[in-house]
């Protein structure tokens, strides 16, 4: 059975707005999701059931944190040197 991977972007009323791998948005009723879902969680759908992919969510969070920290370090270097690096 094929699985679908989605990222929870935000919650609007009784729906979670998720981004699919093809960058389209999908609205899913909150009643269809497992308890404890949060923005940024990666969920997969197999058949009619959604589950949180804890490993993929943690890896994605680490990737985003690393990118953010890299940007901060780059900014600090610019401020220390008084120049703006490309």
Secondary structure, DSSP 8 states (H G I E B T S, - for coil): --EEEEEEEEEETTEEEEEETTS-EEEEEGGGS-TT--TT-EEEEETTEEEE-HHHHHHHHHHHHHHHHHHHHHHHHHHHHTS---
